[in-house]
Amino acid sequence: MAITSGRNFWCLCSSVLFLVAAGSAQAETRLFESVQMTPPGEYTFGIEGPAADLEGNLFVVNLGKAGTIGRLPAGGAASEPFTQLPEGSVGNAIRFDASGTMFIADYKKHNIFAIPKGTTQPGIWFHSDEMNQPNDITIARDGTIYASDPNWKGREGHIWRIAKAADGTVRGQVMSAPRAMGTTNGIDLSPDGMTLYVGESSSGQIWSYAINGNELTAAKLVKAFQPDTVDGLRTDIAGRLYVARILKGTVALVKPNGAVEREIALKAKEPTNLAFGGSDGKTVFVTQRQGGFIESFRTDQQGREHCLQRGRC
């Protein structure tokens, strides 16, 4: 029988504990491996619009019933009610601007709501009866909102530009474009704010456009997926696109030149949208229509919107 001194035994145990701790830390930070965050069935079939604030809270529409917004606290394992939209309104997208104001796209009543930081009461920021929805939104550094506005029956769509005028009023109009668009859905900006990316669900295509005031120019096909398999999308500070592949059950990580860097496998097959959050902006939260839950994975770059909120982009 080998005899081990007390000191040697302590050193051996310390080494084992260190290796276990190191292994656990490595497992926790492993990139591109998705895990389920919340119980199934928390959200309705309309689960959408994830967005994270700088305190680490994640906000998602339609908790339990249509028209609500739920909050998943930082480090939490279950969502809690945050607010209720006015009667008849149903949210489809949430974004934060640099001041921490939350904006919600109300696709039923054709509104953009705003909730100032530290409050829970939504107020109408913009409304137009000429809108089909809006569906998804993204926010530029100067506060300009770009909204996708699909016509699902007609399998076509537009992009709206919504911004404050010199007199302080909020005005919006359909942006002119060099081509007829399909059903405009997921939308986001490049890190420099000069390029707008738009996903078209009907065709499965991702397009980029240069922004020139109220005009979209220089249309370029970035990537063509199968029809009806793309939903929400977001960009990171490296300029890559993260595209929710609904029905395929993945998030496609796409370079600006259209090359697919990887397909990140998810826990269910119907991701609707995604958002960056966490303390460093490198956690990607995904809303899953199949199962009504939220899942997440770690990535190697922070999201553009997270960087914008911190005033660093």
N, C-alpha and C positions, 0 to 999 in steps of 0.2 A: 504494500500500500504506500502510495506516495504521500509525503507529509508536506503540507503547505503552511507557511508561517502566516500569522494574522495580517502582517503588512502585505505579503504577496497576495493573499486572498482579497484584501481590500482593493488592491490595484487591479486584480482581475475583474472584480465586480464593477469597479469604476469604468474599466475599459468596455465591458459588456453594455453597461448602461449608456455610455457615450455612443456606442455603435447603434444601439436601439433608438436613441433619441435622434441621431443623425439620419437613420433610415426613415424614421417617422417624418422628420422635417422634409426630407427629400420627397417622400410620398405626397405630402401636403402641397408641395410646390411643383409637382410634375405638370408639365404643360400639356394643354390640349386634351385632357381627360375629363370628360363631363361627369358631374355627379348631381343627383336629384337633391334640391334644396328644401322643398315644401311638400306637404302631403298631397296626394292626388285628390282632385275634386274640389279644391279650394276655390277655383275660378270657373267661370262659365265657359261655354264654347267660344265666347268672344274674348278670351284672354289675349291681351295685346299690350302695346305701348309701354314697354319697360323703360324706366329712366332712373338714374341714381343721383342723389344729391351729394354734397361734399362731406356730409356727416355719415355716409355709408348706408343710408336708407334707400331701399329700392321701391319704386312706385309702379303699380301695374293696374290696368283697368279691369273692371267687372269682377270684383271679388264677391262671390256668392250670388249676385244678381246683376243684371245690366244697369249701367248708369253709376256704378260705384267706382271708387279708386281705393285699392288696398296698399298697405305699406308693409314691407318686409324689413324689420329693423336690422341694423348691422349685426352680423353674427347670429341672427335669429333663424328658427327652423319652421316658423309658421307666420302667415300674414295676419294683419289686423286692419280694421277699417280706418281709413284716413278721411275721406269726404264723400259726399253724394252730389252728383251733378243735378241741375234743375230738372224737373219733371219732363220726360220725353227725350232728354239728351243722353247720348251714349258715347263714351270716349273710345278712341281707337289708337291714339298716339299721345305720348307725353315727352316733352323735352324741357331742359333747363337752360336759361341764358346765363351770362356771366354774373348777373346780380343775384342769382338764386331764385328768380321767378320761375314758377312752373307754368308751362303752356300745355293745354290739352286740346287735341283735335276732336270735335264733336261731329261725327259723320251723319247723325240723324237730323240735327237741327241746323247744320251748316254754320257752326260757330268755331271760333278759336277762343277758348277760355284762358284766363290768366289768374294764377294764385300767387300773390307776393310771398316772399320768404317769411316764414314765421307765422303764416296764417293758413286757414283751411277753406275759406270761402271763395268759390270761383266767381269771377266776373267776366262778362263778355269783352274780349279784346277786339274781335273782328267778327262780323257776320255778313254773309252775302247769300241771297236767294238764288244767285246765278251759279253757285257751287253745286256739284253733284254730291260731294261729301263734306269736308275733306277727309283724306285717309291717313297719310303719314306726313310729318313735318320735320324740318331741320332748321337750325338757327345759325346765322352768320355772326361774325365777331361784332358787327355794328348793330345787332339785334334784328336784322331783317329775317323774316320767316319765309321759307319756301315750303309750299304744301303740294303734295300730289293729290290729284282730283280725278279719280277714275270714273268712267261710265261702264259699269260691268256688263250691262245688257248690250251696249253698243260696242264693247270690246275696244274702247278708245279712251283717251284721257288727256289731261292738261297739267300744267304746273302753274301755281299761283305764286306771285311775289307780294308779300304783305309787309308794309313798313310804315313808320311814322313820317308824315309830311312835315314841311317847315312850320306849319301852324299847330303842330302837335296832334293832329287827328291821325288815326290809323287808316290807311287806304290799301286796297288790294286790287290786283288785276291779273288776268291770264297773261302769261308770258308768251310772246311770239316764239316760234320754233321753226327750224329749217326742215322738219319732217313731221308727218302725221304720227302721233304717238299711239301705242297700244294702251292697255289698262295700267296706267301709272300707279305704282305702289310704293315700294321701299325707296327712300331718298336720303342722301347725305352729301356733304361737301368735302372737298379735298382739304388737307391741312392748311393750305394757303388761302382757301376761300375762293379761289378763282374757277374751280371746276365743280359742277353739280352732277352727281351720279343718280340715275333713275332706273329702277327696275320695273319691267313691264311683265306683269303676271301672265297675260294672255299668250305672249310669245316666248316667255322665259328668257328674254334678253335684258342685259344690263347696258345702258347707254351713258356716255359722258357728254357734257355740254360746257362750253365756255360761257361765262356770264357777262353780259354787257348791258347793265341797267335792267330794263324790262325785257331784254331780248336774250334768248338762248341761241348760241351760234356754235359752229364747229362740231356738229353732231358726229360722234364716233361710237361704233359698236365695240364695247369692251369685251363682252363674253356672251355667248348664246348657250343657255341651258335648255333642257326640254321644256316645252310649253306647260304652263300652269304649275311650275315647280319652284318658283321664287317668290318670296314674300318680303319681309323687312331686310334692311341692310344698314350697316354702319361702317365708318372708316376709322383707322388708327392714325397715330401721328407719323407713321412711316408711309402713309398714303395707300395702304392695302384696304381692300373691301372685305367685309364679313357678311356673307349673304345667307339668309335663312332659307334652306332648301326644303320647303314644305312638301310633304308626302315622301320625300327621300330620307328624312330623319338625320340630316347633317347640317353643319354650317360650312360653307365653302369659303376658304381664305384665298382671295384673288388679288394678284398684283395689278397695279395700274395698267400694265400692258396686256392684261387678260389671261395671263398664265395662272392656273390654279396651283397654288403652293401646297395646299393640303385640303382634305375633306375631314372635318372633325365629327366623329360619330357621336350621336346624342342618345338619350335614354328612351325617347319616343319619336314617332315618325312625322309629327306635324308642328314643327317650330314656326311660329308666326312672326316673331321679331326678337331683337336682342339689344343689349345696352352694356356699356362699360361702366364699372364701378369699383368698389373696394378702396382701400387706403391709397393705393398707388395707381388706380385706374386701369389695372391689368386683369381684373376679373370680368369675364363676359357672362352676363345673365341672359338666359334664353327662356321665352315664354312658350309653353307647350300646350297646343290645343288638344292633342290626344292625351287625356289624363288630367288636364286643367291644373298643371303645376309649373314650378319654376326650376330650372336646372342651371348649372354654371360650370365654367372651366376657366383655367388660367391661360393667359397668353403672354407673349414676350414684349409687347408694346402697349402703351396706354392709349386709350381712345381719344379721338380728336375732341369730342365734346367734354370729356373729363378735363383735358388740358385747357380747353377754353374756359371752363368754370373757374379754374385756378388762376386765370389771367396770364398763362404762360404760352399761349398760342395765338 
